[in-house]
Amino acid sequence: MTITNPLRHPPLGDQLLAQLRSLIVRGELIVGTHLVEGRIAERFGVSRGPVRDALRQLEIEGLVETRKRGVFVRGLSHTDLVELYSLRGALEGLAIREAIARLGAADWTPLEQAIEQMRAAAATPDPAKFAAADLDFHSGFYVLGANRWLTATWELHRPLFATVLEITNTDRDLIPVAEDHADLSGIVRSGDVDAALTALAAHLDGSCGRIRATLSERPRPQPQPAF
């Protein structure tokens, strides 16, 4: 179990949410664990308000569920990952279509910066910074497409993907992954919609497969009735 320390720097709710999300995605809080507000508040050194808010957000993300006796961990199954990546592919495919339609007015600087940040993080290596730059890169397609509703939908799911990627990027050579992003950027910039969507599908399929393999290899913790 990852050691959890009292949270002392604001915003407490965001920190708590990130830690709980990570514990669930890592499988350290297993499916069926009862999440008790009072115990979590005491463990993390916060009031019950941030705990309640965090659990509500985790339920929106599909990682926990409310039953008659309280809130319980649902976890993240292989089927969940496949469905999440299917959703992401649909959203990002539309973003790329819209970005290509606006190609003449596009500012590629944010994507280029994200690629350089990935390269720097890969060389260190720093999985957390790499994951952040990775998602900044993909978010760039939404910005280029200029569809605010599409962007808002992606932002709802981005924190979960950030957690998943940070876990998956540990103990991996990230340099080829950074170059994969550079290649994808080049294909999108070419303006060939079919080629761009094919490259995106292959990119996301590879990412989903690596995540499933990484999570499958993790040791299963001992069950605990409540947390």
C-alpha positions as CSV (number, residue, x, y, z in Angstrom):
1,M,0.0,0.0,0.0
2,T,1.4,3.4,-0.9
3,I,2.0,5.5,2.2
4,T,-0.4,8.4,2.6
5,N,0.7,11.4,4.5
6,P,-1.4,14.3,5.9
7,L,-2.2,16.9,3.2
8,R,-1.0,20.3,4.2
9,H,-1.0,22.4,1.1
10,P,-4.1,23.7,-0.7
11,P,-6.2,22.8,-2.5
12,L,-6.8,19.9,-0.2
13,G,-9.7,18.5,-2.2
14,D,-7.7,18.2,-5.4
15,Q,-4.8,16.5,-3.5
16,L,-7.1,14.0,-1.8
17,L,-8.9,13.3,-5.0
18,A,-5.6,12.6,-6.9
19,Q,-4.3,10.3,-4.1
20,L,-7.6,8.3,-3.9
21,R,-7.8,8.0,-7.7
22,S,-4.2,6.7,-7.9
23,L,-4.8,4.1,-5.1
24,I,-7.8,2.8,-7.0
25,V,-6.2,2.8,-10.5
26,R,-3.1,1.0,-9.1
27,G,-5.4,-1.6,-7.5
28,E,-4.2,-0.8,-4.0
29,L,-7.8,-0.2,-3.1
30,I,-9.4,-3.3,-4.4
31,V,-12.9,-3.7,-5.8
32,G,-15.5,-3.8,-3.0
33,T,-13.5,-1.8,-0.4
34,H,-15.9,0.3,1.7
35,L,-14.7,4.0,1.6
36,V,-15.6,5.5,5.0
37,E,-15.7,9.3,5.1
38,G,-14.5,9.6,8.7
39,R,-11.7,7.1,8.3
40,I,-10.4,8.8,5.1
41,A,-10.6,12.2,6.7
42,E,-8.5,11.0,9.7
43,R,-6.0,9.1,7.5
44,F,-5.3,12.1,5.3
45,G,-5.6,14.8,7.9
46,V,-8.6,16.7,6.3
47,S,-12.2,17.5,7.2
48,R,-15.1,15.4,5.8
49,G,-16.0,18.1,3.2
50,P,-13.1,17.4,0.9
51,V,-13.6,13.7,1.4
52,R,-17.2,13.9,0.3
53,D,-16.3,16.0,-2.7
54,A,-13.6,13.6,-3.8
55,L,-15.9,10.6,-3.5
56,R,-18.5,12.4,-5.5
57,Q,-16.0,13.1,-8.3
58,L,-14.7,9.5,-8.2
59,E,-18.3,8.3,-8.7
60,I,-18.6,10.6,-11.7
61,E,-15.4,9.0,-13.1
62,G,-16.9,5.5,-12.5
63,L,-14.2,4.4,-10.0
64,V,-16.6,4.1,-7.0
65,E,-20.3,3.5,-6.5
66,T,-22.8,4.4,-3.9
67,R,-24.7,1.6,-2.3
68,K,-27.2,1.4,0.6
69,R,-24.3,1.1,3.1
70,G,-22.1,3.7,1.7
71,V,-19.5,4.2,-1.0
72,F,-17.5,1.3,-2.4
73,V,-14.6,0.9,-4.9
74,R,-15.6,-0.2,-8.4
75,G,-12.1,-0.2,-9.7
76,L,-10.8,-0.1,-13.3
77,S,-11.2,-3.4,-15.2
78,H,-9.8,-4.3,-18.5
79,T,-13.2,-3.8,-20.0
80,D,-13.3,-0.3,-18.5
81,L,-10.0,0.5,-20.1
82,V,-11.1,-0.6,-23.5
83,E,-14.3,1.4,-23.2
84,L,-12.4,4.5,-22.0
85,Y,-10.0,4.3,-24.9
86,S,-12.9,3.8,-27.3
87,L,-14.5,6.9,-26.0
88,R,-11.2,8.8,-26.2
89,G,-10.6,7.6,-29.7
90,A,-14.0,8.9,-30.8
91,L,-13.5,12.3,-29.1
92,E,-9.9,12.8,-30.3
93,G,-10.8,11.6,-33.8
94,L,-13.4,14.4,-34.0
95,A,-10.9,16.9,-32.6
96,I,-8.3,15.9,-35.2
97,R,-10.9,16.2,-38.0
98,E,-11.8,19.7,-36.8
99,A,-8.1,20.6,-36.4
100,I,-7.4,19.6,-40.0
101,A,-10.4,21.6,-41.2
102,R,-8.8,24.7,-39.6
103,L,-5.2,23.8,-40.7
104,G,-4.5,27.1,-42.3
105,A,-5.1,29.1,-39.1
106,A,-3.5,26.5,-36.7
107,D,-0.8,27.5,-34.2
108,W,1.2,24.3,-33.6
109,T,3.5,25.9,-31.0
110,P,1.8,24.3,-28.0
111,L,2.1,20.8,-29.5
112,E,5.7,21.4,-30.4
113,Q,6.4,22.5,-26.9
114,A,4.7,19.4,-25.5
115,I,6.8,17.2,-27.7
116,E,10.0,18.9,-26.4
117,Q,8.8,18.5,-22.8
118,M,8.2,14.8,-23.4
119,R,11.6,14.4,-24.8
120,A,13.2,16.1,-21.8
121,A,11.1,14.1,-19.4
122,A,12.0,10.9,-21.2
123,A,15.7,11.6,-20.9
124,T,15.5,12.2,-17.2
125,P,13.3,10.0,-16.9
126,D,10.3,11.6,-15.1
127,P,7.1,9.6,-15.7
128,A,4.8,12.3,-14.0
129,K,6.1,15.1,-16.2
130,F,6.0,12.9,-19.2
131,A,2.4,12.0,-18.6
132,A,1.5,15.7,-18.2
133,A,3.2,16.7,-21.4
134,D,1.7,13.7,-23.2
135,L,-1.8,14.9,-22.3
136,D,-0.9,18.5,-23.1
137,F,0.0,17.3,-26.6
138,H,-3.3,15.5,-27.1
139,S,-5.2,18.4,-25.6
140,G,-3.6,20.5,-28.3
141,F,-5.8,18.9,-31.0
142,Y,-8.9,20.0,-29.1
143,V,-7.6,23.6,-28.9
144,L,-6.8,23.6,-32.6
145,G,-10.3,22.3,-33.4
146,A,-11.9,25.1,-31.3
147,N,-14.9,23.1,-30.3
148,R,-15.5,24.1,-26.7
149,W,-18.0,21.4,-26.0
150,L,-15.7,18.7,-27.3
151,T,-12.9,20.2,-25.2
152,A,-15.0,20.3,-22.1
153,T,-15.9,16.7,-22.5
154,W,-12.3,15.7,-22.9
155,E,-11.3,17.7,-19.8
156,L,-13.8,15.6,-17.7
157,H,-11.8,12.5,-18.4
158,R,-8.3,13.9,-18.6
159,P,-7.4,13.5,-14.9
160,L,-8.2,9.7,-15.0
161,F,-6.0,9.3,-18.1
162,A,-3.2,11.3,-16.4
163,T,-3.2,8.9,-13.5
164,V,-3.2,5.8,-15.7
165,L,-0.4,7.1,-17.9
166,E,1.8,8.1,-14.9
167,I,1.5,4.6,-13.6
168,T,2.1,3.0,-16.9
169,N,5.2,5.1,-17.8
170,T,7.2,3.9,-14.7
171,D,10.2,1.7,-15.6
172,R,9.8,2.2,-19.4
173,D,11.9,3.7,-22.1
174,L,9.9,6.8,-22.9
175,I,12.1,8.2,-25.7
176,P,10.4,6.1,-28.4
177,V,7.0,7.1,-27.0
178,A,7.9,10.8,-27.4
179,E,8.9,10.2,-31.0
180,D,5.6,8.4,-31.7
181,H,3.9,11.7,-30.7
182,A,6.2,13.7,-33.0
183,D,5.2,11.3,-35.8
184,L,1.5,11.6,-35.1
185,S,1.8,15.4,-35.1
186,G,3.5,15.3,-38.5
187,I,0.8,13.1,-40.0
188,V,-2.0,15.4,-38.7
189,R,-0.2,18.5,-40.0
190,S,0.0,16.9,-43.5
191,G,-3.8,17.4,-43.7
192,D,-4.5,13.8,-44.7
193,V,-7.6,13.0,-42.5
194,D,-7.6,9.2,-43.2
195,A,-3.9,8.8,-42.5
196,A,-4.3,10.9,-39.3
197,L,-7.2,8.9,-38.0
198,T,-5.4,5.6,-38.8
199,A,-2.3,6.8,-36.9
200,L,-4.4,8.0,-34.0
201,A,-6.1,4.6,-33.7
202,A,-2.8,2.7,-33.7
203,H,-1.4,5.2,-31.2
204,L,-4.3,4.8,-28.8
205,D,-4.5,1.0,-29.3
206,G,-0.8,0.7,-28.3
207,S,-1.3,2.9,-25.3
208,C,-4.3,0.9,-24.1
209,G,-2.5,-2.4,-24.5
210,R,0.5,-1.2,-22.5
211,I,-1.7,0.0,-19.7
212,R,-3.6,-3.3,-19.5
213,A,-0.4,-5.2,-19.4
214,T,1.1,-3.0,-16.7
215,L,-1.9,-3.2,-14.5
216,S,-2.1,-7.0,-15.0
217,E,1.4,-7.4,-13.8
218,R,0.9,-5.6,-10.5
219,P,0.6,-7.8,-7.4
220,R,-2.9,-8.0,-5.9
221,P,-3.1,-6.5,-2.4
222,Q,-4.8,-8.2,0.5
223,P,-8.5,-7.5,0.7
224,Q,-9.6,-4.9,3.3
225,P,-13.2,-4.5,4.3
226,A,-12.9,-0.7,4.8
227,F,-10.5,2.2,4.2
